Amino acid sequence: MERVNVAIIGAGTRGQAYADYAAEHPEEMNIIAVAEPNPERRRQFQERHGVDDTYAFSDAEALLAQERLADAVVICTQDRDHYAQTMLALARGYHVLLEKPMSPSPEECIALGERSRDAGVVLSICHVLRYTVFFTKIKELLVSGKIGRLMTVQLNEYVGYWHQAHSFVRGNWRNSVESSPMILAKACHDMDIIQWLIDAECRYVSSFGSLSHFRSENAPEGAPARCLDGCPVMDSCAYYAPKQYLTEHIGWPTSMISTDLSYEGRVKALQEGPYGRCVYHCDNDVVDHQVVNFEFANEVAAVFTMSAFSRDGGRFMQITGTEGEIRAAMDKNELILKRFDTGEEQLISLRNPVGNHGGGDTNLMRDFIRLVRSGGCEKGLTSAENSIQSHLLAFAAEASRLEKRTIDMRRFVEEKKLSSEQAIRLST
């Protein structure tokens, strides 16, 4: 089979992760072009993947202004850039793999799904958890009836205090106006898993949560705007930036603070860039804890809990059915299946996954290449059509949290579809 030629838009951590599939499987995928505004990151990407200067661009718009350069594009830019860039790519006839979330706007998400369907091309969303061995096994157990009729799903995501500080207090997803709400930026993975496992229409959503800790009034007395400006509690503060970024470990998340990862380069980044700020003196507004409740048409009830306040990150599930239950820990890659009739308790230890996100990144790319080769004739596991459903759960959860009300999903979806149709008419 011929290799699929791919252009990468956004050569940050996610773009690099997906591009690495080409290095691991050069017989399947070839990187032919890149768009990246950071010149050093762009240069490093070119060297790693052998991209000629002719096909290296400083922004997505410059790449997409060219005649079609490849079979497909992988878009891994900031949340609020996704819609316009994807629309341009679809208009050029590209198959598209789009990093989640599709857009911070429900109307734009719906419009993207409609546009991809009209264009007859692949638009897959990077819901990598569906492609992990862990969640694939849970889905298999539910479909096979191992616990009888599904009754409840409880999914807990512990972000980790350090991850919250890096990405959602100091980092790119700290501010919902600049990026998107926490329930979308981080937890749309979890909304997608809940929707996929339950596989029914959601009827009602309610949510509660707030930004309680990472606020200026909680700053230690005398804490400066930047950690390196003489913080009086540097020894006792868990969020003191040098503890995170000035160690011998220069992989993620330290690799995000600068393209110069020498000790001097990292010190400079903390002195001048966003990652050296005191976590109590940032411009963040996304929640640090949130709970979402769901009622589905098949009478399954679900609850999702997100908390920044854990030492280690991880996802944990408890699923109950009429004949048994499943308890699962993603960080251990283990499931416990308990039957009521026999009293049997089965420990299922899954193979150690290869690659990021529990092997999900690799499996996602493999499936995307397959879909591109089909010419858009097949729908993938994380098609835009599938993804829109879980995105709407996230939008409804945020509306519930802000408005202090239970959301009727049928009414909510109809309103968003109507708004999207009106926006499309006005734009044509």
VEXDREN-2710 file (C-alpha; in Angstrom, 1 decimal):
% VEXDREN-2710
k/r/px/py/pz
1/MET/0.0/0.0/0.0
2/GLU/1.1/3.6/-0.7
3/ARG/2.1/5.7/2.2
4/VAL/-0.2/8.4/3.4
5/ASN/1.3/11.9/3.1
6/VAL/0.5/14.1/6.1
7/ALA/1.0/17.7/7.1
8/ILE/1.3/18.6/10.8
9/ILE/-0.3/21.9/11.9
10/GLY/1.1/22.7/15.4
11/ALA/4.4/21.0/16.3
12/GLY/4.0/21.1/20.1
13/THR/3.7/18.1/22.3
14/ARG/0.6/16.7/20.7
15/GLY/1.7/17.3/17.2
16/GLN/5.1/15.7/17.9
17/ALA/3.4/12.7/19.4
18/TYR/1.2/12.0/16.4
19/ALA/4.1/12.8/14.0
20/ASP/6.2/10.1/15.7
21/TYR/3.9/7.5/14.2
22/ALA/5.7/8.3/10.9
23/ALA/9.1/7.6/12.4
24/GLU/7.9/4.3/13.9
25/HIS/5.9/3.3/10.8
26/PRO/7.5/4.9/7.7
27/GLU/5.9/2.4/5.4
28/GLU/2.5/3.7/6.4
29/MET/2.9/7.5/6.9
30/ASN/5.1/10.2/5.6
31/ILE/5.4/13.7/7.0
32/ILE/5.6/16.1/4.1
33/ALA/4.9/19.6/5.7
34/VAL/4.6/21.4/9.0
35/ALA/3.2/24.7/10.2
36/GLU/4.5/26.0/13.5
37/PRO/4.9/29.6/14.7
38/ASN/7.8/28.9/17.0
39/PRO/10.9/29.0/14.7
40/GLU/13.1/26.8/16.9
41/ARG/10.4/24.2/17.4
42/ARG/9.7/24.3/13.7
43/ARG/13.4/23.8/13.0
44/GLN/13.6/20.8/15.4
45/PHE/10.6/19.2/13.8
46/GLN/12.0/19.6/10.3
47/GLU/15.2/18.0/11.4
48/ARG/13.5/15.1/13.1
49/HIS/11.1/14.4/10.2
50/GLY/13.1/15.5/7.2
51/VAL/10.8/18.3/6.1
52/ASP/12.2/20.6/3.5
53/ASP/12.2/24.4/4.0
54/THR/9.8/24.7/1.1
55/TYR/7.1/22.9/3.1
56/ALA/7.7/24.6/6.5
57/PHE/5.3/27.4/7.3
58/SER/5.1/29.9/10.2
59/ASP/1.3/29.4/10.5
60/ALA/-1.6/27.2/9.5
61/GLU/-3.1/29.8/7.2
62/ALA/0.1/29.9/5.1
63/LEU/0.2/26.1/4.7
64/LEU/-3.6/25.9/3.9
65/ALA/-3.3/28.7/1.4
66/GLN/-1.2/26.3/-0.8
67/GLU/-2.6/23.8/-3.2
68/ARG/-3.2/20.6/-1.4
69/LEU/0.2/19.4/-0.2
70/ALA/-0.8/16.1/1.4
71/ASP/-3.5/13.5/1.8
72/ALA/-4.3/14.6/5.3
73/VAL/-3.5/17.2/8.0
74/VAL/-3.2/16.7/11.7
75/ILE/-4.3/19.9/13.6
76/CYS/-2.8/20.3/17.1
77/THR/-3.1/24.1/17.7
78/GLN/-4.8/26.0/20.4
79/ASP/-8.5/25.3/21.1
80/ARG/-9.8/28.6/19.6
81/ASP/-7.9/28.1/16.4
82/HIS/-9.4/24.7/15.6
83/TYR/-12.6/25.8/13.9
84/ALA/-11.2/28.2/11.3
85/GLN/-8.2/26.0/10.5
86/THR/-10.3/22.8/10.1
87/MET/-12.8/24.6/7.9
88/LEU/-10.0/25.7/5.6
89/ALA/-8.5/22.2/5.6
90/LEU/-11.9/20.6/4.7
91/ALA/-12.3/23.2/1.9
92/ARG/-9.0/22.1/0.5
93/GLY/-10.1/18.5/0.4
94/TYR/-7.8/17.3/3.2
95/HIS/-8.8/14.4/5.5
96/VAL/-8.4/15.8/9.0
97/LEU/-7.3/14.5/12.4
98/LEU/-8.2/17.2/14.9
99/GLU/-7.0/17.5/18.5
100/LYS/-9.8/17.8/21.1
101/PRO/-11.7/19.8/21.8
102/MET/-13.2/20.4/18.3
103/SER/-14.0/24.0/19.3
104/PRO/-15.0/26.0/22.4
105/SER/-18.3/26.7/20.7
106/PRO/-21.1/24.1/20.4
107/GLU/-22.3/25.7/17.3
108/GLU/-18.9/25.5/15.7
109/CYS/-18.6/21.8/16.7
110/ILE/-21.9/21.0/14.9
111/ALA/-20.9/23.1/11.9
112/LEU/-17.6/21.1/11.6
113/GLY/-19.5/17.8/11.6
114/GLU/-21.9/19.0/8.9
115/ARG/-19.1/20.4/6.7
116/SER/-17.0/17.2/6.9
117/ARG/-20.0/15.2/5.9
118/ASP/-20.8/17.4/2.9
119/ALA/-17.1/17.3/1.9
120/GLY/-17.0/13.5/2.0
121/VAL/-13.7/13.4/3.8
122/VAL/-12.5/12.0/7.2
123/LEU/-12.8/14.2/10.2
124/SER/-11.6/12.3/13.2
125/ILE/-11.2/13.8/16.7
126/CYS/-8.3/12.8/19.0
127/HIS/-10.3/11.0/21.7
128/VAL/-7.4/8.7/22.3
129/LEU/-8.9/7.0/25.4
130/ARG/-11.3/5.0/23.1
131/TYR/-8.2/3.4/21.6
132/THR/-6.6/2.3/24.8
133/VAL/-6.5/-1.3/25.8
134/PHE/-7.9/-0.3/29.2
135/PHE/-11.2/1.3/28.0
136/THR/-11.5/-1.1/25.1
137/LYS/-11.6/-4.0/27.6
138/ILE/-14.2/-2.3/29.7
139/LYS/-16.4/-1.7/26.7
140/GLU/-16.0/-5.4/25.7
141/LEU/-17.1/-6.5/29.2
142/LEU/-20.2/-4.3/29.1
143/VAL/-21.2/-5.4/25.6
144/SER/-20.7/-9.1/26.5
145/GLY/-23.1/-8.7/29.4
146/LYS/-20.6/-9.8/32.0
147/ILE/-22.2/-7.6/34.7
148/GLY/-25.8/-7.9/33.3
149/ARG/-27.7/-4.7/32.5
150/LEU/-25.7/-1.6/33.1
151/MET/-26.9/0.6/36.0
152/THR/-24.3/3.1/37.0
153/VAL/-21.0/4.5/35.8
154/GLN/-18.7/6.5/38.1
155/LEU/-15.5/8.0/36.6
156/ASN/-13.0/9.9/38.7
157/GLU/-10.2/11.9/37.1
158/TYR/-7.5/13.0/39.5
159/VAL/-5.5/15.6/37.5
160/GLY/-2.6/15.8/39.9
161/TYR/-1.6/19.0/41.8
162/TRP/1.5/19.5/39.6
163/HIS/-0.4/18.9/36.3
164/GLN/-3.1/21.4/37.3
165/ALA/-0.5/24.0/38.1
166/HIS/1.4/23.4/34.9
167/SER/-1.5/23.3/32.4
168/PHE/-4.5/24.9/34.0
169/VAL/-3.1/27.6/36.3
170/ARG/0.1/28.7/34.6
171/GLY/-0.3/27.1/31.2
172/ASN/-2.2/27.3/27.9
173/TRP/-5.5/26.1/29.3
174/ARG/-5.7/28.3/32.4
175/ASN/-8.2/30.7/31.1
176/SER/-11.6/29.8/29.6
177/VAL/-11.7/32.9/27.4
178/GLU/-8.4/32.2/25.8
179/SER/-8.8/28.5/25.5
180/SER/-11.9/26.7/26.9
181/PRO/-13.5/25.6/30.2
182/MET/-11.8/22.8/32.2
183/ILE/-14.7/20.4/31.5
184/LEU/-13.9/20.8/27.8
185/ALA/-10.2/21.3/27.7
186/LYS/-9.3/18.4/30.0
187/ALA/-12.4/16.4/30.7
188/CYS/-14.0/16.1/27.2
189/HIS/-12.0/12.8/27.1
190/ASP/-14.0/11.7/30.1
191/MET/-17.3/12.9/28.7
192/ASP/-16.5/10.9/25.5
193/ILE/-15.8/7.8/27.5
194/ILE/-19.0/8.0/29.5
195/GLN/-21.0/8.5/26.3
196/TRP/-19.2/5.7/24.5
197/LEU/-19.6/3.1/27.4
198/ILE/-23.3/3.9/28.1
199/ASP/-24.2/4.3/24.4
200/ALA/-27.5/6.0/24.8
201/GLU/-29.0/9.4/24.5
202/CYS/-28.3/11.6/27.6
203/ARG/-31.5/13.2/28.9
204/TYR/-30.4/15.4/31.8
205/VAL/-27.1/16.9/33.1
206/SER/-26.3/18.8/36.3
207/SER/-22.9/20.1/37.5
208/PHE/-21.2/21.8/40.4
209/GLY/-17.7/23.1/40.8
210/SER/-15.5/26.1/41.2
211/LEU/-12.1/27.6/41.3
212/SER/-11.5/27.5/45.0
213/HIS/-7.7/27.3/45.7
214/PHE/-5.6/28.9/43.0
215/ARG/-6.7/32.4/43.8
216/SER/-4.9/35.5/45.1
217/GLU/-6.5/35.5/48.5
218/ASN/-4.9/32.1/49.2
219/ALA/-1.4/33.2/48.4
220/PRO/1.1/32.9/51.3
221/GLU/2.0/36.2/53.0
222/GLY/4.6/38.0/51.0
223/ALA/4.5/35.6/48.0
224/PRO/5.8/37.5/44.9
225/ALA/4.3/37.4/41.4
226/ARG/7.2/35.1/40.4
227/CYS/8.7/32.2/42.3
228/LEU/12.3/33.3/41.6
229/ASP/11.7/36.8/43.0
230/GLY/12.5/35.8/46.6
231/CYS/9.5/33.7/47.6
232/PRO/9.5/33.4/51.5
233/VAL/7.9/29.9/51.4
234/MET/9.9/28.4/48.6
235/ASP/10.9/25.4/50.8
236/SER/7.4/24.5/51.9
237/CYS/5.4/25.4/48.8
238/ALA/4.5/22.4/46.7
239/TYR/4.0/24.7/43.7
240/TYR/7.4/26.4/43.8
241/ALA/8.3/26.4/40.1
242/PRO/12.0/25.3/40.4
243/LYS/10.9/22.1/42.1
244/GLN/9.0/21.3/38.9
245/TYR/11.2/22.7/36.2
246/LEU/14.8/22.9/37.5
247/THR/15.5/19.2/38.0
248/GLU/17.4/16.6/36.0
249/HIS/14.2/15.7/34.3
250/ILE/13.6/17.6/31.1
251/GLY/10.8/15.6/29.5
252/TRP/7.2/16.7/29.6
253/PRO/6.1/19.0/31.3
254/THR/9.4/20.7/31.6
255/SER/9.9/20.4/27.8
256/MET/7.0/22.8/27.4
257/ILE/8.5/25.8/29.1
258/SER/11.2/26.6/26.5
259/THR/12.9/25.2/23.4
260/ASP/16.2/25.8/25.3
261/LEU/16.2/23.1/28.0
262/SER/19.7/23.9/29.3
263/TYR/19.6/24.9/33.0
264/GLU/20.2/28.5/32.1
265/GLY/17.5/28.4/29.4
266/ARG/15.0/27.0/31.9
267/VAL/15.9/29.6/34.5
268/LYS/15.4/32.3/31.9
269/ALA/12.0/30.8/31.1
270/LEU/10.9/30.9/34.7
271/GLN/12.1/34.5/35.0
272/GLU/10.3/35.7/31.9
273/GLY/7.6/33.2/30.9
274/PRO/4.3/32.0/32.3
275/TYR/5.6/28.9/34.0
276/GLY/7.6/30.9/36.6
277/ARG/4.5/32.7/38.0
278/CYS/3.2/32.1/41.5
279/VAL/0.1/29.8/41.1
280/TYR/-1.8/32.3/43.3
281/HIS/-1.0/35.3/41.1
282/CYS/-2.0/34.0/37.6
283/ASP/-4.8/35.0/35.3
284/ASN/-6.5/31.6/35.5
285/ASP/-10.2/31.1/35.8
286/VAL/-10.9/27.4/35.1
287/VAL/-12.2/25.3/37.9
288/ASP/-10.0/23.2/40.2
289/HIS/-12.7/20.7/41.0
290/GLN/-16.0/19.7/39.4
291/VAL/-18.7/17.1/39.6
292/VAL/-21.1/16.2/36.8
293/ASN/-24.3/14.1/37.0
294/PHE/-26.0/12.4/34.0
295/GLU/-29.2/10.6/33.4
296/PHE/-29.5/8.6/30.2
297/ALA/-32.5/7.4/28.2
298/ASN/-31.7/3.7/29.1
299/GLU/-32.0/4.6/32.8
300/VAL/-28.2/4.5/33.4
301/ALA/-27.0/7.1/35.9
302/ALA/-23.5/8.4/35.7
303/VAL/-21.3/10.7/37.7
304/PHE/-18.0/12.3/36.8
305/THR/-15.6/13.9/39.3
306/MET/-12.6/15.9/38.5
307/SER/-10.2/17.1/41.1
308/ALA/-6.8/18.9/40.9
309/PHE/-6.0/17.9/44.5
310/SER/-4.2/14.6/44.2
311/ARG/-0.5/13.7/44.4
312/ASP/-0.7/11.4/41.4
313/GLY/-2.9/11.8/38.4
314/GLY/-5.1/9.0/37.1
315/ARG/-8.5/7.8/36.1
316/PHE/-10.5/5.3/38.2
317/MET/-13.9/3.7/37.5
318/GLN/-16.6/1.8/39.3
319/ILE/-19.3/0.4/37.1
320/THR/-22.3/-1.5/38.4
321/GLY/-24.8/-3.8/36.7
322/THR/-27.6/-6.1/37.7
323/GLU/-25.3/-9.1/37.8
324/GLY/-22.0/-7.7/38.9
325/GLU/-19.6/-4.8/39.0
326/ILE/-16.3/-3.6/37.6
327/ARG/-13.6/-1.6/39.4
328/ALA/-10.8/-0.3/37.3
329/ALA/-7.6/1.8/37.7
330/MET/-6.1/3.1/34.5
331/ASP/-2.7/3.9/36.0
332/LYS/-2.3/0.2/37.0
333/ASN/-4.0/-1.0/33.8
334/GLU/-6.0/-3.3/36.0
335/LEU/-9.7/-4.3/36.2
336/ILE/-11.5/-6.3/38.9
337/LEU/-14.7/-8.0/37.8
338/LYS/-17.0/-9.2/40.5
339/ARG/-20.0/-11.5/39.9
340/PHE/-23.0/-11.6/42.3
341/ASP/-24.2/-15.2/41.6
342/THR/-20.9/-17.1/42.0
343/GLY/-19.1/-14.6/44.2
344/GLU/-16.3/-14.8/41.7
345/GLU/-13.7/-12.0/41.7
346/GLN/-11.5/-11.9/38.7
347/LEU/-8.4/-9.7/38.4
348/ILE/-7.8/-8.7/34.8
349/SER/-4.2/-7.3/34.3
350/LEU/-3.9/-5.9/30.9
351/ARG/-0.6/-5.8/28.9
352/ASN/1.5/-2.8/29.3
353/PRO/0.7/-0.3/26.6
354/VAL/3.3/1.1/24.2
355/GLY/3.2/4.9/23.7
356/ASN/1.4/7.8/25.2
357/HIS/-2.1/7.8/26.7
358/GLY/-2.0/4.1/27.4
359/GLY/-1.2/3.2/23.8
360/GLY/-4.1/5.3/22.6
361/ASP/-2.0/7.7/20.5
362/THR/-0.5/4.9/18.4
363/ASN/-3.8/3.1/17.9
364/LEU/-5.6/6.3/17.0
365/MET/-3.0/7.1/14.3
366/ARG/-3.1/3.6/12.9
367/ASP/-6.9/3.9/12.6
368/PHE/-6.7/7.3/11.0
369/ILE/-4.3/6.1/8.4
370/ARG/-6.7/3.2/7.6
371/LEU/-9.6/5.7/7.3
372/VAL/-7.6/8.0/5.0
373/ARG/-6.8/5.0/2.8
374/SER/-10.5/4.2/2.6
375/GLY/-11.0/7.7/1.0
376/GLY/-13.5/8.7/3.6
377/CYS/-15.9/5.8/2.9
378/GLU/-15.7/4.5/6.5
379/LYS/-16.5/6.2/9.8
380/GLY/-13.9/5.9/12.6
381/LEU/-14.4/5.3/16.2
382/THR/-13.9/9.0/17.0
383/SER/-15.6/10.5/14.0
384/ALA/-16.8/14.1/14.3
385/GLU/-20.4/12.8/14.4
386/ASN/-19.6/10.6/17.4
387/SER/-17.5/13.3/19.1
388/ILE/-20.2/16.0/18.9
389/GLN/-22.4/14.0/21.2
390/SER/-19.8/14.0/24.0
391/HIS/-18.8/17.7/23.3
392/LEU/-22.4/18.7/23.9
393/LEU/-22.3/16.9/27.3
394/ALA/-19.3/19.1/28.3
395/PHE/-21.1/22.3/27.1
396/ALA/-24.2/21.3/29.0
397/ALA/-22.2/20.6/32.1
398/GLU/-20.6/24.0/32.0
399/ALA/-23.9/25.7/31.4
400/SER/-25.4/23.8/34.4
401/ARG/-22.4/24.8/36.6
402/LEU/-22.6/28.5/35.7
403/GLU/-26.4/28.8/35.7
404/LYS/-27.1/26.6/38.7
405/ARG/-29.7/24.5/36.9
406/THR/-30.3/21.0/35.5
407/ILE/-30.0/20.9/31.7
408/ASP/-32.6/19.2/29.6
409/MET/-30.3/17.7/26.9
410/ARG/-32.9/17.4/24.2
411/ARG/-33.8/21.0/24.4
412/PHE/-30.2/22.1/24.8
413/VAL/-29.1/20.1/21.7
414/GLU/-32.0/21.5/19.6
415/GLU/-31.1/25.1/20.6
416/LYS/-27.5/24.6/19.6
417/LYS/-28.4/23.0/16.3
418/LEU/-30.7/25.9/15.5
419/SER/-28.1/28.4/16.4
420/SER/-25.6/26.6/14.3
421/GLU/-27.9/26.5/11.3
422/GLN/-28.5/30.3/11.6
423/ALA/-24.8/31.0/11.8
424/ILE/-24.1/28.9/8.7
425/ARG/-26.8/30.7/6.8
426/LEU/-25.4/34.1/7.8
427/SER/-21.9/33.1/6.7
428/THR/-22.9/31.9/3.2
END
